[in-house]
Amino acid sequence: MKNEKQIKAANGYLMLVVLIIVFTYMISSLVLTENPSYLLILPVIILIVRGFFIVNPNSSAVMVLFGAYKGTVRDNGFFWTNPFYSRQKISLRARNFDSERVKVNDKIGNPILINVILVWQVKDTYKSAFDVDNYEEFVRVQTDAAVRKLAGSYPYDNFEDTKAELTLRSGMDEVNEALENEITERLAIAGIKVMEARIGYLAYAPEIASSMLKRQQAVAIVAARKKIVEGAVGMVEDALKKLSEDDIIDFDDDKKASMVSNLMVVLCGDKEAMPVVNAGTLNS
């Protein structure tokens, strides 16, 4: 497999002077001698003109002579080269690609929407020009393929796959690194350098989004309730211990159970407790 070969082209301004001299000689000879044979110089002038080309900053020109690759000019400026060369301009600028949101299934089969933001540039002009048919289209298709493969390798979250240490939502750094490595490997054949690749959008597909939101809310509520109960138990334990140590009141098992029940209701309830004044004794 061939790689890029850089070549130097002749100074275009020097050849422009030569062109002006040849053209002036032809015109003056025709006027002075009126000999039409000097028109034979015209094809030479046309060939000289065909050899001029310009390479802009962060651009390149791939030179091909009758199907044979001769090299790539990466220098910027005004140049002249073999007029029989065909030239293909390839940009060396960094490009940004924001892929379309695609619907795929994650590792456990949930449909999700995902897209990727890719920053890339041409590194090897020979591979970009000749190893693939259209390197820009190649970048688009292979990036979508890499995203689909990545989404199928990880679960969206660990609600259903509790053993998953790495998910698309929680392990963004590791997932983005895996995505970048996958795209780099796929685009190497086209001489493309991947500068950055990361997930730009990630969400459940619309048909399950509402159900998944309810599930996430339920999990959050359960976790909050668990924390509240743990705190309430500790507060009740401390209260009973303090009352007993200070010898404020002596509880038997029934009274202790009743107090624990009342305190747990007050501490764990959603609404504020309504006080009830007991006008009788504690046994009434």
C-alpha positions as CSV (number, residue, x, y, z in Angstrom):
1,M,0.0,0.0,0.0
2,K,1.4,3.4,-1.0
3,N,1.6,6.4,1.2
4,E,1.8,10.1,0.5
5,K,4.9,11.5,-1.2
6,Q,5.6,15.2,-1.0
7,I,7.1,17.0,-4.0
8,K,8.2,20.5,-4.7
9,A,6.7,22.5,-7.6
10,A,8.4,25.2,-9.7
11,N,8.0,28.9,-8.8
12,G,4.8,30.1,-10.6
13,Y,6.0,33.7,-10.8
14,L,9.2,32.7,-12.7
15,M,7.2,30.8,-15.2
16,L,4.8,33.7,-15.5
17,V,7.7,35.9,-16.7
18,V,8.6,33.2,-19.2
19,L,5.0,33.1,-20.4
20,I,5.0,36.9,-20.9
21,I,8.2,36.7,-22.8
22,V,7.0,33.9,-25.1
23,F,3.7,35.6,-25.7
24,T,5.3,39.0,-26.5
25,Y,7.7,37.3,-28.9
26,M,4.9,35.6,-30.8
27,I,2.8,38.8,-31.1
28,S,5.7,41.0,-32.1
29,S,6.9,38.4,-34.7
30,L,3.4,38.2,-36.2
31,V,3.1,42.0,-36.4
32,L,6.6,42.6,-37.8
33,T,6.9,39.6,-40.2
34,E,3.2,38.8,-40.9
35,N,4.3,35.2,-41.0
36,P,1.5,32.9,-39.6
37,S,4.0,30.2,-38.8
38,Y,4.6,32.0,-35.5
39,L,1.2,30.8,-34.4
40,L,2.8,27.4,-33.8
41,I,4.0,28.9,-30.6
42,L,0.4,29.2,-29.4
43,P,0.1,25.5,-28.2
44,V,3.3,26.0,-26.2
45,I,1.7,29.1,-24.5
46,I,-1.5,27.0,-23.8
47,L,0.6,24.3,-22.2
48,I,2.5,26.8,-20.0
49,V,-0.8,28.3,-18.9
50,R,-2.2,24.8,-18.0
51,G,0.8,24.3,-15.6
52,F,-0.1,27.1,-13.2
53,F,-1.9,26.4,-10.0
54,I,-2.4,27.8,-6.5
55,V,-2.3,26.0,-3.1
56,N,-4.1,27.9,-0.3
57,P,-3.1,27.6,3.4
58,N,-3.9,24.2,4.9
59,S,-4.6,22.8,1.4
60,S,-2.8,20.4,-0.9
61,A,-2.7,19.4,-4.5
62,V,-2.4,15.7,-5.5
63,M,-0.5,15.2,-8.8
64,V,-1.3,12.4,-11.2
65,L,0.3,11.8,-14.6
66,F,-1.7,9.5,-16.9
67,G,-3.0,7.5,-13.9
68,A,0.3,7.4,-12.1
69,Y,0.6,9.1,-8.7
70,K,3.5,11.5,-8.8
71,G,3.3,13.2,-5.4
72,T,1.5,15.9,-3.3
73,V,2.3,19.6,-3.1
74,R,1.7,20.8,0.5
75,D,3.5,24.2,0.2
76,N,1.3,27.3,-0.1
77,G,1.6,29.7,-2.9
78,F,1.6,30.1,-6.7
79,F,3.3,27.3,-8.6
80,W,3.9,25.7,-12.0
81,T,4.2,22.1,-12.8
82,N,4.0,19.6,-15.7
83,P,0.9,20.8,-17.7
84,F,0.0,17.2,-18.3
85,Y,-0.5,16.6,-14.6
86,S,-4.1,16.3,-13.4
87,R,-4.4,18.0,-10.0
88,Q,-6.9,17.1,-7.2
89,K,-7.3,19.7,-4.4
90,I,-7.6,18.2,-0.9
91,S,-8.2,20.4,2.2
92,L,-6.0,19.8,5.2
93,R,-8.1,21.8,7.5
94,A,-9.7,20.4,10.7
95,R,-13.4,19.6,10.0
96,N,-16.3,19.2,12.3
97,F,-18.9,16.5,11.7
98,D,-22.1,16.4,13.7
99,S,-23.8,13.1,12.8
100,E,-27.6,12.6,12.6
101,R,-29.3,11.1,15.6
102,V,-29.7,7.4,15.0
103,K,-32.0,5.0,16.8
104,V,-30.1,1.9,18.0
105,N,-30.5,-0.7,20.7
106,D,-28.2,-0.7,23.7
107,K,-26.6,-3.8,25.1
108,I,-29.8,-5.0,26.8
109,G,-32.0,-4.1,23.9
110,N,-33.5,-0.7,25.0
111,P,-34.0,1.6,22.0
112,I,-32.0,4.8,22.4
113,L,-31.2,7.9,20.3
114,I,-27.5,8.8,20.0
115,N,-25.2,11.0,17.8
116,V,-21.5,11.8,17.7
117,I,-19.5,14.9,17.2
118,L,-16.3,14.2,15.3
119,V,-13.3,16.5,14.6
120,W,-11.1,15.1,11.9
121,Q,-8.6,16.1,9.2
122,V,-6.8,14.5,6.2
123,K,-3.4,13.2,7.2
124,D,-2.4,11.1,4.2
125,T,-3.6,12.6,0.9
126,Y,-2.7,9.5,-1.2
127,K,-5.1,7.3,0.9
128,S,-7.8,9.9,0.9
129,A,-7.6,10.3,-2.8
130,F,-7.1,6.8,-4.0
131,D,-7.8,4.2,-1.3
132,V,-11.5,5.2,-0.9
133,D,-14.0,6.4,-3.4
134,N,-15.2,9.5,-1.5
135,Y,-13.3,10.2,1.7
136,E,-16.0,12.6,3.1
137,E,-18.8,10.1,2.5
138,F,-16.5,7.4,4.0
139,V,-16.1,9.4,7.2
140,R,-19.9,9.8,7.5
141,V,-20.8,6.2,6.9
142,Q,-18.0,4.7,9.1
143,T,-18.8,7.1,11.9
144,D,-22.4,6.0,12.0
145,A,-21.3,2.4,12.0
146,A,-18.9,3.0,14.9
147,V,-21.7,4.7,16.9
148,R,-24.0,1.8,16.3
149,K,-21.4,-0.7,17.4
150,L,-20.6,1.3,20.5
151,A,-24.2,1.7,21.5
152,G,-24.6,-2.1,21.3
153,S,-21.6,-2.7,23.5
154,Y,-22.8,-0.9,26.6
155,P,-26.1,-0.5,28.5
156,Y,-27.7,2.9,28.7
157,D,-27.6,2.8,32.5
158,N,-27.3,0.2,35.2
159,F,-31.0,0.1,36.3
160,E,-31.6,-3.2,34.6
161,D,-28.0,-4.3,34.2
162,T,-26.9,-3.8,37.8
163,K,-23.6,-5.7,37.2
164,A,-22.5,-3.2,34.5
165,E,-19.6,-1.1,35.8
166,L,-19.6,1.0,32.6
167,T,-22.6,2.5,31.0
168,L,-23.3,5.0,28.2
169,R,-24.6,7.6,30.7
170,S,-22.2,7.2,33.6
171,G,-18.9,6.3,31.9
172,M,-18.7,9.2,29.4
173,D,-14.9,9.5,29.5
174,E,-14.3,5.8,28.9
175,V,-17.0,5.5,26.4
176,N,-15.8,8.5,24.4
177,E,-12.3,7.0,24.4
178,A,-13.6,3.7,23.1
179,L,-15.6,5.6,20.5
180,E,-12.5,7.6,19.4
181,N,-10.4,4.4,19.1
182,E,-13.1,2.7,17.1
183,I,-13.5,5.5,14.6
184,T,-9.7,6.0,14.3
185,E,-9.3,2.3,13.4
186,R,-12.1,2.6,10.8
187,L,-10.8,5.8,9.2
188,A,-7.1,4.8,9.0
189,I,-7.7,3.2,5.6
190,A,-8.7,6.7,4.2
191,G,-5.7,8.5,5.7
192,I,-8.0,10.4,8.2
193,K,-6.7,11.6,11.6
194,V,-9.3,11.7,14.3
195,M,-8.7,14.7,16.6
196,E,-11.7,14.2,18.8
197,A,-14.8,12.0,19.0
198,R,-17.4,12.2,21.6
199,I,-21.1,11.5,22.1
200,G,-23.1,14.7,21.5
201,Y,-26.6,13.5,22.3
202,L,-27.9,10.5,24.3
203,A,-31.5,9.7,25.3
204,Y,-34.1,7.0,25.3
205,A,-36.2,6.6,22.2
206,P,-39.5,8.5,22.4
207,E,-41.6,5.3,22.7
208,I,-40.0,4.3,26.0
209,A,-38.8,7.7,27.3
210,S,-41.8,8.3,29.5
211,S,-41.7,4.8,31.0
212,M,-38.0,5.1,31.7
213,L,-38.5,8.5,33.3
214,K,-41.1,7.1,35.7
215,R,-38.7,4.2,36.5
216,Q,-35.9,6.7,37.3
217,Q,-38.2,8.7,39.4
218,A,-39.4,5.6,41.3
219,V,-35.8,4.6,42.0
220,A,-35.0,8.1,43.2
221,I,-38.0,8.1,45.5
222,V,-37.1,4.7,46.9
223,A,-33.5,5.8,47.6
224,A,-34.8,9.0,49.3
225,R,-37.3,7.0,51.4
226,K,-34.6,4.6,52.4
227,K,-32.4,7.5,53.5
228,I,-35.3,9.0,55.5
229,V,-36.0,5.8,57.3
230,E,-32.4,5.2,58.2
231,G,-32.3,8.7,59.7
232,A,-35.6,8.3,61.5
233,V,-34.5,5.0,63.1
234,G,-31.3,6.7,64.3
235,M,-33.2,9.7,65.7
236,V,-35.7,7.4,67.6
237,E,-32.9,5.3,69.0
238,D,-31.1,8.4,70.2
239,A,-34.4,9.8,71.7
240,L,-35.2,6.6,73.6
241,K,-31.6,6.3,74.8
242,K,-31.5,9.9,76.0
243,L,-34.9,9.6,77.9
244,S,-33.6,6.4,79.5
245,E,-30.2,7.8,80.5
246,D,-31.7,11.1,82.0
247,D,-34.3,9.0,83.8
248,I,-37.1,11.3,82.5
249,I,-39.6,8.5,82.0
250,D,-39.7,4.8,82.4
251,F,-41.0,2.9,79.3
252,D,-42.3,-0.6,79.3
253,D,-42.4,-2.5,76.1
254,D,-45.9,-1.4,75.1
255,K,-45.2,2.3,75.7
256,K,-41.8,2.0,73.9
257,A,-43.5,0.4,70.9
258,S,-46.2,3.0,70.8
259,M,-43.6,5.9,71.0
260,V,-41.5,4.3,68.3
261,S,-44.5,4.0,66.1
262,N,-45.6,7.6,66.6
263,L,-42.1,9.0,66.1
264,M,-41.6,7.0,62.9
265,V,-44.9,8.3,61.5
266,V,-43.9,11.9,62.3
267,L,-40.4,11.6,60.9
268,C,-41.2,9.6,57.8
269,G,-44.5,11.2,56.8
270,D,-44.9,13.4,53.7
271,K,-47.0,16.0,55.6
272,E,-46.5,17.8,58.9
273,A,-47.9,15.9,61.9
274,M,-51.0,17.3,63.6
275,P,-50.5,17.4,67.4
276,V,-53.1,15.8,69.6
277,V,-53.3,16.8,73.3
278,N,-53.9,14.0,75.7
279,A,-55.9,15.3,78.6
280,G,-55.8,12.0,80.5
281,T,-53.0,9.9,81.7
282,L,-50.5,8.0,79.6
283,N,-52.5,4.9,80.1
284,S,-55.8,6.4,78.9
